[in-house]
Amino acid sequence: MASLEEKEIHVKQLKLGMFVSRLDIPWEMTRFPLQGLYIQSREDIERLAECCEFVVIDHTRARERATFDAPPMAHVEARPSLAAAPKPATAPQKKLRNHWKRKHCVENYKITANIRNELSTSKNLLDTMERQIYLICEHTLRCRRANIEQLIDSTTQVVESVIRNPDAMAWLCRVRATRKPIYMHTIRLAVWGAIVGRQLGLNRFTLTHLCSALLMTGIGKSRVSEKALSGYSPQKPSEEYQAHLKETLYQLQQMHNNSDDLVNTISRYCERIDGSGYPNKISGDSIPFLSQVAGLVETYELLINPYHCTRAVSPANAIVYLNKCKDKLFETTLVEEFIKAIGIYPTGTVVELSNGEMGVVVSQNYERRLRASVIPVLGVQGDILKKYKVLDLSYANNRDGTAERVCIRRGVPSTVVPRGLLEETHNWIFNRSNPFGFFQQNI
């Protein structure tokens, strides 16, 4: 939120001499080396327009000789929006922001377990949860009554695991293979929901509610044909895909589920604040808070792990997409808080390092998101590395021992690294006596 000295404007409104303090995307995702930019030429505006739509200017840092009377750069074409809805006024948005933050964001969780210990617990839990999802989907398919209580109990354990250390579940969801992708999709939804909710400060009951709702969407999705899943588009989902929502709600009714709140969250998680969602095209704050969070989680997950894997985008590009959805599909502050919770390079992200190697983020530094712990898996020429090591980028050096600091250059789609290689990396982490105790040690 901009202060009294700051003002958010469209990139077309920039003038020479203005100082840009913030963008609608993280600075790290742009070509600008520093955070902050004086507008000194038309080229500066054109470069900004290539990567963002709105910017925040700081009046106190504008140069006195600025040509504020110069005409706006109308010829500059900003990147097209993903929806045509106009940007609403700030005041109502602020009211909504304060409302849901005060009501829901009440906790401040701390990491209480190291990732290796939590991996052991999480692995067994994912095995159990996948089996439970399979049984529920099979029972509903054969018109048998399914019991969701055990699955909700497992969801509670997922929430507790994520509270202790969110990296463990995120990592396992990245490397794990499954018999049917839709089962792992729903588990990833629940894990993302827990991670985001944890960072937002939701209490345990609300976290379990959110994760349970996301898991239940798999009931209807398991009935959708492979063709409809592969052809899924976030901008225009097919009628067959949309039918998963009605099927999920019907099956929950057949199970005699007693949670009206759970049904209410699921029934509106596909709605969007501009009224473009389904099934009822409701808009604004008529959509419950947890439904908005669930919809945002699913949108993000299907960008980085789509049903058709060749369409996967990097987490950074997914964030760019979400930024373009602010106040169109999702409430602005919710998107901003979601991005803060996820980070640019969440655990499991495939990244290109500054030394040319490809690696996988295995844990995050929640104080300095760009300084995560990474395991390099591919060399500069794309060759598979024979020896693994964990690089803590907060102080890691190059492989050759030089003093040049290694950092993340960019995120890349998950399909760049074969899943089998990630499983091999996981086995190395899981079976080593203490790989995280020796970040610099070659193995």
Buried (B, 14 or more C-beta within 10 A) or exposed (E): EBEEEBBBBBBBBBBBBBBBBBBBBBBBBBEBEEEEBBBEEEEBBBBBBBBBBBBBBBEEBBEEEBEEEEEEBEEBEBEEBBBEBEBBEBEEBEEBBEEBBEEBBEBEBEBEBBBBEBBEBBBEBBEBBBBBBBBBBEBBEEEEEBEBEBBBEBBBBBBBBBBBBBBBBBBBBBBBEBEEBBBBBBBBBBBBBBBBBBBBBBEBEBBBBBBBBBBBBBBBBBBBEEEBBEBBEBEEBBEBBBBBBEBBBEBBEEBEBEBEEBBBBBBBBBBBBBBBBBBEEBBBBEBBBBBBBBBBBBBBBBBBBBBEEEBBBBBBBBBBBBBBBBBBBBBBBBBBBBBEBBBBBBBBBBBBBBBEBBBBBBBBBEEEBBBBBBBBBBBEEEEEBEEBBBBBBBEBBBBEEEEEBBBBEBBBBBEBBEBEBBEBBBEBBBEBEEBBEBBEEEE
